[in-house]
Amino acid sequence: MELGEIFSDALVYPFNNIKALIIYLVLGIILGIAVSGTVAAMASGVAVNNLWAVIGSGVIGFIVALVLGFMITGYELDIIKYGIERSSRGPEIDFIRQFFNGVKVFVVQIVYMIIPIIIAAIMAIIFQHWLSTIINFIVSVIFGLALMMAQCRLAKTEDLSDALAIGEAIGDISNVGIVNLLIFIIAIALISVVLLFICGLIAQWNSIVGGILIGIVVIYLVFFGGRALGLLYSNV
């Protein structure tokens, strides 16, 4: 599929599965409120110098955000899978399986982020500053793109070993097309920044309303981005 077809499909895809969209919008709103409410509660605790209030609200908010985040990420993985299969249907909701798939995605993200950090540390010791900076930038870009491919590989099989086959994930970059991937990232980033910036402005006026809007926007971007990435990978 061409990029234009991919984005036009992905933009309307969230509305093709209204039931799941509404359920995850609710979860997204709860997540947004949890994050904004936690920040507000911690700020209040700091203001009155109540350490336990800061710690308690922070821990509770972190746990709620983590659980909901894994569930949403796991559902996004299913959306990617359906995109790879070019199915117009929406994935079924399975909170338990999708929670654990979200954990798998988290593991994959950690692995693909740690390797460039290790390489950066080694390069800083071996080469001069400017050369190590260039090498680190190239490595970071490659592993960032490989991470996207790894998520697609995980979506296809739900097998962590497939996602952690780093060499094969890097090989998928050339199969999809590095230019296509870079255009994809820029487009997603621009859309995300604009929508979240607007939500951020509203959050300054009213944190609860802003949190709700952020939750809605995040869920829409999950559906939209997952669908677009799956369709892009379907060209492999």
C-alpha positions, 0 to 999 in steps of 0.5 A, spaced: 500 500 500 502 507 498 503 511 504 497 516 502 492 509 502 495 507 509 494 514 512 487 515 509 485 508 512 488 509 519 485 516 520 478 512 519 479 506 522 478 507 529 471 508 528 470 502 524 470 498 531 466 503 535 465 498 541 472 497 542 474 505 541 469 507 546 471 502 552 479 504 550 477 511 550 474 510 557 480 507 559 484 512 556 480 518 560 481 514 566 489 514 565 489 521 563 485 523 570 490 518 574 496 521 571 493 529 571 490 527 578 497 524 581 501 530 579 496 535 582 496 530 588 503 530 589 504 538 588 499 539 593 503 534 598 509 538 596 505 544 598 503 542 605 510 539 606 506 532 607 511 527 604 507 521 605 501 524 601 507 525 595 509 518 596 502 515 596 499 519 591 505 517 586 505 510 588 498 509 586 498 513 580 504 509 577 501 503 578 494 505 575 498 508 569 502 502 568 496 497 568 492 501 564 498 502 559 500 495 558 492 493 557 492 499 552 499 497 549 497 490 548 490 492 544 495 496 540 499 490 538 493 487 536 491 493 532 498 492 528 496 485 527 490 486 524 493 491 520 499 487 517 493 482 515 489 488 512 483 486 516 478 491 516 475 488 523 477 491 530 481 486 535 476 482 540 478 485 547 481 480 552 484 484 557 488 479 561 492 477 554 493 484 552 496 486 559 501 481 558 502 482 551 503 490 553 508 487 558 512 484 552 512 490 548 515 493 554 521 488 555 522 489 547 522 497 548 527 496 554 532 491 550 532 496 544 533 502 548 539 499 552 543 496 546 544 503 543 546 506 550 551 501 551 554 502 544 554 510 546 558 508 552 563 504 548 564 509 543 565 515 548 571 511 550 574 509 543 573 515 539 573 523 539 567 526 541 564 528 535 565 522 531 562 518 537 556 523 537 555 521 529 556 514 530 551 514 536 546 518 532 546 513 527 545 507 531 540 510 535 536 511 529 537 504 526 535 501 533 529 506 533 526 503 526 528 496 528 524 497 535 518 499 530 519 492 526 520 488 532 513 490 535 510 488 528 514 481 529 511 481 536 504 482 533 504 477 528 506 471 533 506 474 540 513 470 540 518 474 544 523 471 541 521 473 534 521 480 536 528 480 540 531 477 533 535 484 532 538 482 526 532 480 522 528 486 525 534 491 522 533 487 516 525 488 515 527 496 515 530 495 508 524 491 506 519 496 508 523 502 506 527 507 510 524 513 507 517 510 508 519 509 515 521 516 516 516 519 513 511 515 517 514 517 523 514 525 521 507 524 520 505 521 526 509 525 530 506 532 527 499 529 528 501 527 535 504 534 537 499 538 535 493 534 538 497 533 545 499 541 545 492 543 544 490 538 550 496 541 554 493 548 553 486 546 555 490 542 561 493 549 564 486 551 564 482 545 567 487 539 569 481 534 569 478 536 562 485 537 560 486 530 562 480 527 559 482 530 552 489 527 553 486 520 554 481 521 548 487 523 544 492 518 546 487 512 545 485 515 538 493 515 536 494 508 539 488 506 534 491 510 528 498 509 529 497 502 530 493 501 524 498 505 520 504 501 522 501 494 521 499 496 514 506 499 512 509 492 515 504 489 511 508 491 505 514 486 507 
